[in-house]
Amino acid sequence: MTGEERRQQLLDVARALFAEKGFEAASIEEIAHRAGVSKPVVYEHFGGKEGIYAVVVDREMRALLDSMVSALSAGHPRALLEQAAGALLEYIDTSTDGFRILVRDSPVASTTGTFSSLLNDIASQVEHILGLQFTAKGYDAKLAPLYSQALVGMVALVGQWWLEARKPKKDEVAAHLVNIAWNGLSHLEHKPKLGSWR
């Protein structure tokens, strides 16, 4: 096995172990054992558990962010919502271990950690798109950050729930997310006030 092949093998083993047990419960000994190597081989490649975990998390963050950003590339605002919800659910479906790693130690409701920083990156992309749409439709563009956090948080929290539930099907979940987001956004009041429904 080449050095790069060994490194990839160790990353694959560590990724599965971190998804299964979390960072704290995983050990270098178990990574080495599952990979069929000695502990010094793991240390040689990554310097320790923190090093291999950092590489695994960085790769997962990049994969999810890339899929989300590419989904927000163009089109009607409703299509953007559909693409973003679909991209997150597709990532959860195809990279279940990666999503477990991202949310296990940094849940959606957390204000610190890898997943919350990733959500902030995604919200920044959404904020830019919403700002343009708000300006075009006569809404206060300064509120785009609030709405982008609300939308991204809603999709991420549902995604975390769907990670375990897996029902209804992915496309149906995305359709319901878009339904609540779009129908809510399409009837925004320009200056909402509490109690204005009375």
C-alpha positions, -999 to +999 in steps of 0.1 A: +000+000+000+014+035-009+016+062+017-014+080+002-034+047+000-026+041+037-036+076+046-069+072+028-075+039+045-069+054+079-093+083+071-120+059+060-116+038+092-115+068+114-146+084+097-166+052+103-154+050+139-161+087+147-196+084+132-203+053+153-188+063+186-180+101+185-147+118+190-144+111+228-151+074+226-130+067+196-093+059+202-061+057+181-058+020+193-091+012+177-084+031+145-051+012+142-067-021+150-095-017+125-070-006+098-047-035+106-017-013+114+002-003+145-005+029+165+028+045+153+015+044+117-015+064+126+006+089+146+030+091+116+003+102+093-018+124+115+000+131+147-028+118+169-066+115+173-071+153+170-052+154+138-071+126+120-104+140+134-096+175+120-090+161+085-122+140+086-143+170+097-126+193+072-134+169+043-170+165+054-175+203+058-161+209+024-182+182+008-214+195+023-206+232+017-197+225-019-229+206-025-250+233-009-233+262-026-235+245-060-272+239-054-277+277-049-262+286-082-291+300-102-328+301-109-360+312-095-359+317-057-383+287-051-360+265-072-331+276-051-350+265-020-357+232-036-321+227-046-307+236-012-331+213+007-325+186-018-287+190-015-287+187+023-310+157+023-289+141-005-257+146+015-274+131+046-286+101+025-253+094+008-229+106+035-247+095+066-214+089+086-202+123+076-233+141+087-233+121+120-198+133+126-207+170+119-238+170+141-227+147+169-203+171+186-219+203+172-257+200+170-278+225+150-288+245+181-252+250+191-236+284+185-201+270+184-184+240+167-179+228+132-215+223+122-227+257+134-198+273+116-207+254+084-244+265+088-232+301+091-212+297+058-243+284+041-265+311+056-240+337+042-246+323+007-284+323+013-282+358+028-267+372-004-294+356-026-322+367-002-308+403-001-310+405-039-345+392-039-356+414-010-343+445-028-360+435-060-393+431-043-392+462-021-384+445+013-357+457+037-326+439+026-310+445+060-333+417+072-318+391+048-294+378+076-324+370+099-343+352+072-313+333+059-305+320+095-342+310+099-343+291+066-309+274+070-317+265+106-351+250+097-336+229+069-307+218+091-328+208+121-352+188+099-322+172+083-309+162+117-343+147+125-345+129+092-310+114+097-327+090+122-364+090+110-358+084+072-395+087+066-411+102+046-389+098+016-362+124+009-380+142-020-412+144+001-393+159+030-377+185+007-411+193-008-426+199+026-396+221+037-400+241+005-438+243+011-435+259+045-406+281+035-419+293+002-455+298+012-443+317+042-419+338+022-444+344-006-468+361+018-443+381+038-457+414+052-435+444+045-435+455+081-448+426+103-460+433+138-469+409+166-507+407+169-514+420+134-534+389+126-562+400+149 
